[in-house]
Amino acid sequence: MRRVPAAFRRALGRITLGIATSYLCGCAAFQAADLSAYAADLRTVYLHNFSNTSFQPDVHFELTEAVRQELHRRGNFTLQRERDTARLWVYGEVVVYRKEGRMFDNFRNPTRVELIVACRMRLRENPAAGGGEPFDRELSARTEFSQSEGFLESELAARDRLLRQLAGRMNAALETEFVNRFAAGTGR
């Protein structure tokens, strides 16, 4: 039996440690904040249908649904069916949807494609509940996929993964803004 060189074992250990660290940091970065200490009537949200100024059809419907599912998954906010019963109103607008080739074959056909989505998110407090300054932020997400090499994935599956990632970022921004601005004046 051959012995593995020490340099190879050290390099393999560093790679394993790097992968484990990035996995643990990635999981911690997307954990939801715990807003259960705040009153339930303060954490009501009405989610407007998002608009779309990009040239990609139906992406705004898919992003609205992804944000709705993420709100349910995290459980920090209660979605309301009527706008007037919610304390917070969330709006969104897809401003960029771009698909670009990153790697090409010999015939200049893309083998690896990058998807980029940018969305403008607006948060407004119900005027009946006190109003306040609206919150406006642009968030984006990007991913790559390939239909011909490595881990094969369709554009539809990559877009779904991308929109779920963006929905997670939008929910994290909503939770942070709730804690920093809206809940700060009301106390716990």
N, C-alpha and C positions, 0 to 999 in steps of 0.2 A: 504494500500500500504506500502510495506517494504522500509525502508531506506537503501541505499547503504553505507557501511562503508567508512569513509574518507580515510583510507589507500588504499582501493581498487580503489577509484576515483583517488588518487594521482598516483598509479601505472599505471592505465589506461592512465592517462594524460602523464606520462613519455614515455610509449610505443608509444602512438600516436605521440608525439613530436619526438621521435627517428625515427619512420618510415617516417615522413614528412621531417626531416632533411636529412636522407639518400637518399630519393627520390630526393630532391632538389640538393644535392651535386652530386649525380649520373648524373643528367641531365646536370649540369654545367660542369662536367668533360669531357663529350663527345661532347661539342659544338665545331664546327669548328672555327678555327682562320679566321679572315677576312684579306685576302691577296689582296683585290681589289686595295689597294694603290700602288702595284707594277705593272709594265708594263705587259701587257698580253703576250708579246713575251718572257718574262723571266719565265712565269709560264706554259710552255708547257712541257708535259710529254709523253714519250713513255713507255708503260707497256709491258715488255717482258712476255712471258708465263712462269709461275713458274715451277720449277723442283721439283722432289719428291725423297727423299732418305729414306722415311719411307716405311713400308710395306702395307700401305693403298692405294688401287688403286683409282684414280680419285680425290683424295682430293686436289691435286695441281690445277686441272682445276677449281674446285669449289671455291678455294681461289682466283685464278686469277680473276674470274668473280665477286666475292664479293668485291675485291679491286676496280675493274673497276666501279661497281655500286656505291661504296662509293665515288670515285672520282667525279662521275657525281652528286651525291646527294649534296656533299659539295660545288661544283662549284668553288673551288679555282684554280684548274689546268685544262688546256685544253688537252685532250688526242689527240695525233697525230697518224695518220695511218702509217706514214713513220718515221723510226728511225732518219734519218738525219735532219728532220725538227724540232725535239724536242730538247729543251735545256737540259732536265734531262732524264736519262734512269733509270728505276726502274726494278730491278731483284728480284726474290724471290726463296727460296728453302724450302720446307716443310721437316724438319729434324726429327720431332717426331710427331707421332699420336699414342696415347695410350688410351686404353679403359680398365678400371679396375672396378671390383665390389667393392662397398663401404658398402652395407648392404645386408645381405643374409637371406633367409628363412631357415626353419628347414632342408631342403635337400641340403643346401649349393648352392642354385641357387641365383644369384644376383637379388635383388629387386630394388636396387639403384646403378646406374653406373656413374662413372666419366669419362669424355672425356678430354683429354689434347692434345693440338696442339702447336707445337713450329715451328717458321719459321725464317729463316735467310733472312733479307731484305738488299739489296744493292742498293745504289743510286750513280749514276755516272753522272757527267756533260759531255755533248757532247764535245769530244776533239776539234772539230771545233769552239766551243764557249769558249774555254779557258781551258778545262780540269779541273784539280784540283784533290785533294785527294778524293778517293771514300769513301762513308759513308757505314759502315757495322754495323748492329745491329741485335740481336736476340730478337724476341718478342714471347710471348706465351699467351695463353688463356686457361681457363678451365671452365667446366660446369658440372652439374650433371643432370641426368634425370632418370625417372622411368616409366616402362611400366605396373606396377602392383599396385602402391600405390600413393596416393596423386594426384597431377596434372599429369595426364597420358600424356606421350609424347613419340613419336617414336625416335629411334636413328637418323634417317634421319633428323627429325625436330630439334633435339638437336644439330646435327652437323651443320646444316644450321645456327642456332642461334650462335653457337660457332665461325664459320668462319666469320660471320658478325661482331662479337665482335672483332676478331683479325684484320679484315680489317679496322675497326675504329681506332684501335691502330696503325696500320701501316700508315694510312693517317695522324694521329696526329703526328707521328714521322717524316713523310715526310714534313709536314707543319713547324714543329719546326726546322728541319734541313735546310729547305729553308730559313727561316728567319734568323737563326743563322749564316749560312755559306755562302750561295750563294747570297742572297740579301744584305748582310751586305756590301759587296764590291761595289755594284752597286748603292747604295743609293735609295731613294724613289722618 
